[in-house]
């Protein structure tokens, strides 16, 4: 997470887009509860990582 936060804003957005596509492509029905809601970048990151713990683990390596 700290490495992502150190990236320039544009690259942080690209990471968020990648992570969002992974969540939407997954089979987790709960991942769609937040679709259509206006979230800040930080809120959206929280949603992505909360619903995709294995992704967080992979990024932590």
C-alpha distances in whole Angstrom, upper triangle without the diagonal:
4,5,5,6,9,10,13,14,16,13,11,13,14,11,12,15,15,13,15,18,17,17,20,22,21,24,22,25,23,20,23,23,21,23,25,23,22,18,16,13,11,14,13,10,11,14,12,10,13,15,14,13,14,11,8,10,11,8,7,11
4,5,5,6,9,12,13,16,13,11,15,16,13,14,18,17,16,19,21,20,21,24,25,25,28,26,28,26,24,26,27,24,26,27,26,24,20,18,15,13,16,16,13,14,17,16,14,16,19,17,16,17,15,12,13,14,10,10,12
4,5,5,7,10,12,14,11,10,13,14,11,13,16,16,15,18,20,19,20,23,24,24,28,26,29,27,24,27,28,25,26,28,27,25,22,19,16,15,18,17,14,16,18,16,15,18,20,18,17,17,15,12,14,13,9,9,11
4,5,5,9,10,11,8,6,10,10,8,10,13,13,12,15,17,17,18,20,22,22,25,24,26,25,22,24,25,22,23,24,23,22,18,16,12,12,15,14,11,13,16,14,13,16,18,16,16,17,13,11,14,13,9,11,13
4,5,8,9,11,10,7,11,12,10,11,15,15,14,17,19,19,20,23,24,25,28,26,28,26,23,25,25,22,23,25,23,21,17,14,11,10,14,14,11,13,16,15,14,17,19,18,18,19,16,14,16,16,13,13,16
4,7,9,11,10,9,12,13,12,14,17,17,17,19,22,22,23,25,27,27,31,29,31,29,26,28,29,26,27,28,26,24,21,18,14,14,17,17,15,17,20,18,17,21,23,21,21,22,19,16,18,18,14,14,17
4,6,8,6,6,10,10,10,12,14,15,15,18,19,20,21,24,25,26,29,28,30,29,25,27,28,25,25,26,25,23,20,17,14,14,18,17,14,17,20,18,17,21,23,21,21,22,18,17,19,18,14,15,17
4,6,5,6,9,10,11,12,14,16,17,18,20,21,23,24,26,27,31,30,32,30,27,28,29,26,25,26,25,22,20,17,14,15,18,17,16,19,21,19,20,23,25,23,24,25,21,20,22,21,18,19,21
4,5,5,6,9,10,11,12,14,15,16,18,20,21,22,24,26,29,28,30,28,24,25,26,23,22,23,21,19,16,13,10,12,15,15,14,17,19,18,18,22,23,22,23,24,21,20,23,22,18,20,22
4,5,5,6,9,10,11,13,14,15,17,19,20,21,23,25,28,28,29,28,24,25,26,23,22,22,22,19,17,15,12,14,17,16,15,18,20,18,19,23,23,22,24,24,21,20,23,22,19,21,23
4,5,5,6,9,10,11,12,14,15,17,18,20,21,23,26,26,28,27,23,24,26,23,22,23,23,21,18,16,13,14,17,15,14,17,19,16,17,21,22,20,21,21,18,17,20,18,15,18,19
4,5,5,6,9,10,11,12,14,15,16,18,20,21,25,24,26,24,20,22,23,20,20,21,20,18,15,13,9,11,14,12,10,14,15,13,14,18,19,17,19,19,16,15,18,17,14,16,18
4,5,5,6,9,10,10,12,14,15,16,18,20,23,23,24,23,19,20,21,18,17,18,17,15,13,12,8,11,13,11,10,14,15,13,15,18,18,18,19,20,17,16,20,19,16,18,21
4,5,5,6,9,10,11,13,14,15,16,19,22,22,24,23,19,20,22,19,18,19,19,18,16,15,12,14,16,13,12,16,16,14,15,19,19,17,19,19,16,16,19,17,15,18,19
4,5,5,6,9,10,11,12,14,15,17,20,20,22,21,17,19,21,18,18,20,19,18,16,15,11,12,14,12,10,13,14,11,12,16,16,14,16,16,12,12,15,14,11,14,16
4,5,5,6,9,10,10,12,14,15,19,18,19,18,15,16,17,15,14,16,16,15,12,11,8,10,11,8,7,11,11,8,10,14,14,13,15,16,12,12,16,15,13,15,18
4,5,5,6,9,10,10,12,14,18,17,19,18,15,15,17,15,14,15,16,15,14,13,11,13,14,10,10,14,13,10,13,16,15,14,17,17,14,15,18,17,15,18,20
4,5,5,6,9,10,11,13,16,16,19,18,15,16,19,17,16,18,18,18,17,16,13,15,16,12,11,14,14,10,12,15,14,13,15,15,11,13,16,14,12,16,18
4,5,5,6,9,10,11,14,14,16,15,12,14,16,14,14,16,17,17,15,15,12,13,13,10,9,11,10,7,9,12,11,9,12,12,8,10,13,12,11,14,16
4,5,5,6,8,10,13,12,14,13,10,11,13,11,10,13,14,14,13,14,11,13,12,9,9,11,9,7,10,12,11,10,13,14,11,13,16,15,14,17,20
4,5,5,6,9,12,13,14,15,11,12,15,14,12,15,16,17,16,17,15,17,16,12,12,15,13,10,13,15,13,12,15,15,12,15,17,16,16,19,21
4,6,5,6,10,11,13,14,10,12,15,15,14,17,18,19,18,19,16,17,17,13,13,14,12,9,11,13,11,9,12,11,9,12,14,13,13,17,18
4,5,5,8,8,10,10,7,9,12,11,11,14,15,17,16,17,15,16,15,11,11,12,10,7,9,11,8,7,11,11,9,12,15,14,15,17,19
4,5,8,8,9,10,7,7,11,11,9,13,14,16,16,18,17,18,16,13,14,15,12,10,13,14,11,11,14,15,13,16,18,18,18,21,23
4,7,9,11,12,10,10,14,15,13,16,18,20,20,21,20,21,20,16,16,18,15,12,15,16,12,11,15,14,13,16,18,17,18,21,22
4,6,8,10,8,10,13,14,14,17,19,21,20,22,20,21,19,16,16,17,14,11,13,14,10,9,12,12,11,15,16,16,17,20,21
4,6,9,8,10,13,15,15,18,20,22,22,24,23,23,21,18,19,19,15,14,15,15,11,11,14,14,14,17,18,18,20,23,24
4,5,6,8,10,12,13,17,18,20,19,22,21,21,19,16,16,16,13,11,13,12,8,9,12,13,13,16,17,18,19,21,23
4,5,6,8,11,11,15,16,19,19,22,22,22,19,17,18,17,13,13,15,14,10,12,15,16,17,19,21,21,23,25,27
4,5,6,8,10,14,14,17,16,19,19,19,16,14,15,14,10,11,13,11,8,11,13,15,16,17,19,21,22,23,26
4,6,7,8,12,12,15,14,17,16,16,14,11,12,12,8,8,11,9,6,9,12,14,14,15,18,19,19,21,24
4,5,5,9,10,13,13,17,17,17,15,12,14,14,10,11,14,13,10,12,16,18,17,18,21,22,22,24,27
4,6,9,9,12,12,16,17,17,14,12,14,14,10,12,14,13,11,14,17,19,19,20,23,24,24,26,28
4,6,6,9,9,12,13,14,10,9,12,11,8,10,13,12,11,14,17,19,18,19,22,23,22,24,27
4,6,8,10,13,14,15,12,10,13,14,11,11,15,15,13,15,19,21,19,20,24,24,23,26,29
4,7,9,12,14,16,13,12,15,16,13,14,18,18,16,19,22,24,22,23,27,27,26,29,31
4,6,10,12,14,11,10,13,14,12,14,17,16,16,18,21,24,22,22,26,27,26,28,31
4,7,10,12,9,9,13,13,12,14,17,17,17,20,22,25,23,23,26,27,25,27,30
4,6,8,6,6,9,10,9,12,14,14,15,17,20,22,20,20,23,24,22,24,27
4,5,5,6,9,10,11,12,14,15,17,18,20,23,20,19,23,24,21,23,26
4,6,5,6,9,10,11,12,14,15,16,18,20,17,16,20,21,18,20,23
4,5,5,6,9,10,11,12,14,15,16,19,17,15,18,19,17,18,21
4,5,5,6,9,10,10,12,14,16,19,17,15,19,20,18,19,23
4,5,5,6,9,10,11,12,14,17,14,14,18,18,17,18,22
4,5,5,6,8,10,10,12,14,12,11,14,15,13,15,18
4,6,5,6,8,10,11,14,12,11,14,16,14,15,19
4,6,5,6,8,10,13,12,11,15,16,15,17,20
4,6,5,6,8,11,9,9,13,13,12,14,17
4,5,5,6,8,7,6,9,11,10,11,15
4,6,6,10,10,9,11,14,13,14,17
4,6,9,9,10,12,14,14,16,18
4,6,5,7,9,10,11,13,15
4,5,5,6,9,10,11,13
4,5,5,6,9,10,11
4,5,5,6,9,10
4,5,5,6,9
4,5,5,7
4,5,5
4,5
4
